[in-house]
Amino acid sequence: MYPSPITIFGGSVSVWNAALLLGVIAGYFVLYATFRTTGTRQVPRLLLGRYVVAAYVAVLGAQLFAYLFDLNTSALPPRGVSWLAYYLSPVAGPKTLYGAVVFLPIGALASAGDGVSVRRAVDAYAPTLMAVMGAARVGCFLQGCCYGICTSTFGLTYAPGSVVYFHHLHDGTIAEGARSLAVVPTQALAAVTLFALAGWSYRRLRRGAHGVLVDSVASYSVFRLLIELVRADPDRNVYGWLSTSQWIAVAILGVYGAVLMRRRAA
């Protein structure tokens, strides 16, 4: 595990942000390959610029969701921080991946046109969205956040300096300088699932399927409902019996169910 910040181009960034950045860069090549090999095999002009817009909107969405739903965050900027920086800087605060899921389709509209329909433009982002979120979960795994419940049979320990280490140290369950208790690596399980969904959505696009982004998001929501049952990090918000992410998953699956019923009725 690598909980300490790393240096890139003379600047210090967290492991999570570095993983996200690498994921966003790789996501462009996934998107290009998707347009190049599926559907009409037509790549929109200025795809890189269009992708930057979509990625920017998705990252801001993830940040906004963190402000709204995570513990110890606020929708109002802290004292001394401007509104523009707080809401428009992609590195201003923490990220909640469901925000990227909700906002990405808005940014994906920038890739429509030049003979590419809105439906195809949005669907083409399905492999990219899943791949970038998978990379972000790798970052979570490396820095030790978003971890699972303690277990002695299927768990990993984290080094001092990781997020889980500080939580366990604060709880008094470990001594200073010791490794964390063994926890379920929910981040690694999420990363594997997201990369699998990226491959699955790409194969469906190759076969000419439609509604692939919606199907991928619904599949991720089912996984998220289940994986949250073994999450244990205290930074999540919980309302009643479910975490924020589970409530969002329930809402998405409810809409998805209504869409499926409408498709069958048609």
C-alpha positions in Angstrom: 0.0 0.0 0.0 1.1 3.6 -0.7 -0.7 5.9 1.7 1.8 8.7 1.4 1.5 11.5 -1.3 3.6 11.1 -4.4 5.4 13.7 -6.5 4.4 14.3 -10.1 6.1 17.1 -12.1 7.3 18.7 -8.9 3.9 18.7 -7.2 2.6 16.5 -4.4 -0.6 14.6 -5.0 -2.4 11.9 -3.1 -2.3 8.3 -4.4 -6.0 8.5 -5.1 -5.8 11.6 -7.2 -2.8 10.1 -9.1 -4.8 7.0 -9.8 -7.8 9.1 -11.0 -5.6 11.2 -13.3 -4.1 8.1 -14.8 -7.6 6.6 -15.2 -8.8 9.8 -16.9 -5.9 9.7 -19.3 -6.4 6.0 -20.1 -10.1 6.7 -20.4 -9.6 8.8 -23.5 -7.9 5.9 -25.3 -10.7 3.6 -24.2 -13.2 6.1 -25.7 -11.3 6.4 -28.9 -11.1 2.6 -29.3 -14.9 2.4 -28.6 -15.8 4.9 -31.3 -13.3 3.4 -33.7 -14.4 -0.2 -33.4 -18.2 -0.1 -32.6 -21.3 1.1 -34.4 -20.5 3.2 -37.5 -16.8 3.2 -36.5 -16.9 7.0 -36.9 -14.7 9.0 -34.4 -16.1 12.5 -33.8 -13.9 15.4 -34.7 -11.9 17.0 -31.9 -12.7 14.0 -29.7 -10.0 14.8 -27.2 -11.5 18.3 -26.5 -14.9 16.8 -26.2 -13.7 14.1 -23.8 -12.0 16.8 -21.6 -15.4 18.5 -21.3 -17.1 15.3 -20.4 -14.4 14.3 -17.9 -14.5 17.7 -16.3 -18.3 17.7 -15.9 -18.1 14.2 -14.4 -15.4 15.1 -11.9 -17.3 18.2 -10.8 -20.3 16.0 -10.4 -18.4 13.6 -8.2 -17.1 16.5 -6.2 -20.6 18.0 -5.8 -22.0 14.7 -4.5 -19.2 14.6 -1.9 -20.1 18.1 -0.7 -23.8 17.1 -0.5 -23.7 13.6 0.9 -20.3 12.8 2.6 -19.8 13.3 6.3 -17.6 16.2 7.3 -18.2 18.1 4.1 -20.5 21.0 3.2 -22.3 22.4 0.2 -21.0 25.8 1.2 -17.4 26.7 0.7 -15.2 27.0 3.8 -14.1 30.4 5.0 -11.4 31.8 2.8 -12.3 29.7 -0.3 -14.0 31.4 -3.2 -17.2 30.0 -4.6 -15.6 29.6 -8.1 -12.7 27.6 -6.7 -14.9 25.4 -4.5 -17.3 24.5 -7.3 -15.3 24.8 -10.5 -11.9 23.5 -9.6 -11.7 19.7 -10.2 -9.2 19.3 -7.3 -11.0 21.4 -4.7 -12.4 18.6 -2.6 -13.2 14.9 -2.2 -15.1 12.9 -4.8 -18.1 10.5 -4.6 -18.1 8.3 -7.7 -21.9 8.2 -8.0 -21.7 11.9 -8.9 -19.7 11.0 -11.9 -22.2 8.4 -12.9 -25.0 10.9 -12.7 -23.2 13.8 -14.4 -21.3 12.0 -17.1 -24.2 11.7 -19.5 -24.5 15.5 -19.5 -20.8 15.8 -20.5 -21.1 13.0 -23.0 -23.5 15.1 -25.0 -20.4 17.1 -26.1 -19.4 14.1 -28.2 -22.6 14.1 -30.2 -22.8 15.6 -33.7 -20.7 15.0 -36.8 -22.9 12.1 -37.7 -22.8 10.6 -34.2 -26.2 10.4 -32.6 -26.8 11.4 -29.0 -27.7 7.9 -28.1 -24.5 6.5 -29.5 -22.4 9.2 -28.0 -23.7 8.5 -24.5 -23.4 4.7 -24.9 -19.9 5.0 -26.1 -18.9 6.4 -22.7 -20.0 3.3 -20.9 -16.6 1.4 -21.1 -14.7 4.6 -20.3 -16.9 5.5 -17.2 -16.4 2.0 -15.8 -12.7 1.9 -16.5 -12.0 5.3 -14.9 -14.1 4.5 -11.8 -12.1 1.2 -11.6 -8.9 3.2 -11.6 -10.2 5.4 -8.9 -11.0 2.4 -6.8 -7.4 1.2 -7.3 -6.4 4.5 -5.7 -8.8 3.9 -2.8 -7.2 0.5 -2.3 -3.7 1.9 -2.4 -4.4 4.7 0.2 -6.6 2.6 2.4 -9.9 4.4 2.2 -13.4 3.0 1.5 -12.4 -0.2 3.3 -14.6 -3.0 4.6 -15.4 -4.7 7.9 -12.8 -6.4 9.9 -12.3 -10.0 9.2 -9.7 -12.7 10.1 -10.4 -15.0 7.2 -10.6 -12.7 4.1 -8.9 -9.4 4.9 -5.8 -7.3 4.3 -3.9 -5.1 6.8 -2.8 -1.6 5.9 0.4 0.3 6.6 0.7 3.2 9.1 -0.3 6.4 7.4 -3.2 4.9 5.6 -6.8 6.1 6.2 -7.9 2.8 7.8 -4.8 2.9 10.0 -5.8 6.3 11.4 -9.3 5.2 12.0 -8.3 2.1 13.9 -5.7 4.1 15.8 -8.4 6.7 16.8 -10.7 3.8 17.9 -7.9 2.4 20.1 -7.9 -1.0 18.4 -4.3 -0.8 17.3 -1.1 0.7 18.8 0.7 3.7 17.2 3.0 2.5 14.4 1.3 -0.9 14.0 -0.5 -2.1 10.9 -4.3 -1.8 10.7 -6.6 -4.6 11.6 -7.4 -6.9 8.6 -10.4 -5.6 6.7 -12.3 -6.7 3.6 -10.7 -5.1 0.5 -13.9 -3.7 -0.8 -12.0 -1.2 -3.0 -10.2 -4.0 -4.8 -13.5 -5.9 -5.3 -15.0 -2.8 -6.7 -12.1 -2.2 -9.0 -12.3 -5.7 -10.4 -16.1 -5.4 -10.9 -15.8 -2.1 -12.6 -13.1 -3.3 -15.0 -15.2 -6.3 -15.8 -18.2 -4.0 -16.5 -15.9 -1.9 -18.8 -15.1 -5.0 -20.8 -18.7 -6.2 -20.8 -20.1 -2.9 -22.0 -17.5 -2.7 -24.8 -18.4 -6.2 -26.0 -22.1 -5.3 -26.0 -21.3 -2.2 -28.1 -19.4 -4.3 -30.5 -22.5 -6.5 -30.9 -24.6 -3.4 -31.7 -26.5 -3.2 -28.4 -28.3 0.0 -27.4 -28.8 1.4 -23.9 -25.4 0.1 -22.8 -24.6 3.0 -20.5 -27.9 2.6 -18.7 -27.5 -1.2 -18.4 -23.9 -0.7 -17.1 -24.9 1.9 -14.5 -27.8 -0.4 -13.3 -25.4 -3.4 -13.0 -23.0 -1.2 -11.0 -25.9 -0.1 -8.8 -26.7 -3.7 -7.9 -23.1 -4.3 -7.0 -23.0 -1.1 -5.0 -26.1 -2.1 -3.0 -24.3 -5.4 -2.0 -20.8 -4.2 -1.4 -22.0 -1.5 0.9 -23.2 -4.2 3.3 -19.6 -4.9 4.2 -18.2 -1.4 4.0 -17.0 0.0 7.3 -15.3 3.3 6.7 -17.0 6.0 8.9 -16.9 8.8 6.3 -20.0 7.5 4.6 -23.3 9.1 5.3 -26.1 6.8 6.5 -29.8 7.6 6.4 -32.0 5.1 8.1 -31.1 1.6 7.1 -29.0 2.4 4.1 -26.0 4.5 3.2 -26.2 7.4 0.8 -24.8 5.3 -2.0 -27.4 2.6 -1.4 -30.2 5.1 -1.5 -28.9 6.4 -4.8 -28.6 2.8 -6.1 -32.2 2.1 -5.1 -33.3 5.3 -7.0 -31.4 4.4 -10.1 -32.7 0.8 -10.1 -36.2 2.1 -9.6 -35.9 4.3 -12.7 -34.2 1.4 -14.6 -37.0 -0.9 -13.7 -39.6 1.6 -15.0 -37.6 1.9 -18.2 -37.5 -1.9 -18.7 -41.3 -2.1 -18.2 -41.8 0.7 -20.7 -39.6 -1.1 -23.2 -41.5 -4.3 -22.8 -44.8 -2.5 -23.1 -43.7 -1.0 -26.4 
